[in-house]
Amino acid sequence: MFGQKLNLFDEARAAKVKLNWVISVIISFLMIVIGQLIGQIFLIIFSKYIAIQGILMMPLFLIFTSIFPLLLCFTWVKFVEKRRIRTLGLSPDRFIFKFLRGFLIGFLMFSCVTLLMYITGTIEIS
């Protein structure tokens, strides 16, 4: 994984728009905040037409508030920086394997945090 040459940095350097790192951080923050607000608005509209209550509301909230910042990021890369979406690291070679490996690593990281919280008494699992 780390031994292979990653073209992500080379492809990012090829962008038409190159911003200062401070401005990039501010734009990233704004994309997240604006995307989450748009997602919440869509969730409110969606929940008015379909009766959703209880435990189903949280996954829908997470989905709606995650998809729109991602779409804003893709839009920025495609139309402002004039790069392909593939330059974000979404390459088709061995996609399923890479996705499953990332999912497994993320699952293990969340499990370790949950285990540490359980051991220290921060949470109680019933």
C-alpha distance (Angstrom), angle and dihedral (degrees) to the residues before:
residue distance angle dihedral
M1 . . .
F2 3.81 . .
G3 3.79 96.2 .
Q4 3.78 94.5 63.6
K5 3.77 119.6 87.9
L6 3.78 108.2 -107.7
N7 3.77 116.1 -146.4
L8 3.80 92.8 -164.3
F9 3.79 93.5 100.0
D10 3.79 93.6 44.1
E11 3.79 90.9 50.3
A12 3.81 91.8 46.8
R13 3.80 89.8 52.5
A14 3.81 88.4 55.7
A15 3.81 91.1 64.0
K16 3.79 117.1 124.0
V17 3.82 91.5 -135.7
K18 3.80 117.7 51.1
L19 3.78 114.4 -176.1
N20 3.78 133.3 -169.2
W21 3.81 111.6 -94.7
V22 3.82 92.2 -115.8
I23 3.79 91.6 54.5
S24 3.81 89.6 45.7
V25 3.81 90.9 54.9
I26 3.82 91.2 48.5
I27 3.81 92.0 48.3
S28 3.82 90.6 48.1
F29 3.79 90.6 51.4
L30 3.80 91.4 48.2
M31 3.82 91.2 48.9
I32 3.79 90.4 54.0
V33 3.81 95.2 46.0
I34 3.82 95.8 43.0
G35 3.81 91.8 43.5
Q36 3.79 91.6 51.4
L37 3.80 91.5 48.4
I38 3.80 90.5 50.9
G39 3.80 88.9 48.1
Q40 3.79 91.9 51.4
I41 3.79 91.2 49.4
F42 3.80 90.4 51.2
L43 3.80 90.0 47.2
I44 3.81 91.3 52.8
I45 3.81 90.7 49.3
F46 3.82 91.6 44.6
S47 3.80 93.4 48.7
K48 3.84 92.0 52.2
Y49 3.80 91.9 60.8
I50 3.80 97.8 39.0
A51 3.79 120.1 44.2
I52 3.80 104.2 -124.2
Q53 3.75 119.8 169.7
G54 3.73 140.8 159.7
I55 3.74 123.5 1.6
L56 3.83 96.3 2.0
M57 3.80 92.1 66.1
M58 3.82 96.0 70.5
P59 3.83 97.6 55.7
L60 3.79 90.0 45.7
F61 3.80 90.0 49.8
L62 3.80 90.6 51.8
I63 3.80 92.5 46.8
F64 3.80 95.3 48.1
T65 3.81 94.6 44.3
S66 3.81 92.1 48.2
I67 3.79 101.9 44.1
F68 3.80 97.7 55.9
P69 3.83 97.5 52.9
L70 3.80 87.1 48.5
L71 3.80 91.0 51.0
L72 3.81 90.2 48.1
C73 3.80 89.7 52.3
F74 3.82 91.8 49.8
T75 3.82 90.1 47.6
W76 3.82 91.5 50.4
V77 3.80 92.7 49.7
K78 3.80 94.0 45.3
F79 3.79 101.8 43.1
V80 3.81 107.3 21.5
E81 3.80 102.6 33.6
K82 3.82 90.3 29.7
R83 3.79 94.1 -139.1
R84 3.76 130.9 133.5
I85 3.80 117.9 -99.9
R86 3.79 87.1 -122.5
T87 3.83 88.8 70.7
L88 3.82 88.5 71.7
G89 3.79 88.7 72.4
L90 3.79 97.3 -89.8
S91 3.77 97.6 129.9
P92 3.80 120.9 162.2
D93 3.81 96.5 -134.4
R94 3.83 110.0 108.2
F95 3.80 89.4 -16.0
I96 3.83 96.9 159.6
F97 3.80 92.9 48.6
K98 3.81 92.3 48.9
F99 3.80 91.9 46.1
L100 3.81 93.2 49.9
R101 3.81 91.9 45.8
G102 3.81 90.8 51.2
F103 3.80 91.0 46.0
L104 3.81 90.7 51.1
I105 3.81 92.6 47.8
G106 3.82 90.7 48.9
F107 3.80 91.6 47.5
L108 3.80 91.4 50.5
M109 3.81 91.7 48.4
F110 3.81 92.2 51.3
S111 3.81 90.2 45.3
C112 3.81 91.7 51.9
V113 3.80 91.5 50.8
T114 3.80 91.2 47.8
L115 3.81 90.5 48.5
L116 3.81 91.9 49.9
M117 3.79 90.6 49.0
Y118 3.81 89.8 50.0
I119 3.82 92.5 48.1
T120 3.80 92.9 49.6
G121 3.81 91.8 47.0
T122 3.79 95.7 -115.7
I123 3.80 92.0 125.4
E124 3.76 134.2 26.6
I125 3.80 119.7 -144.3
S126 3.77 114.3 -151.7
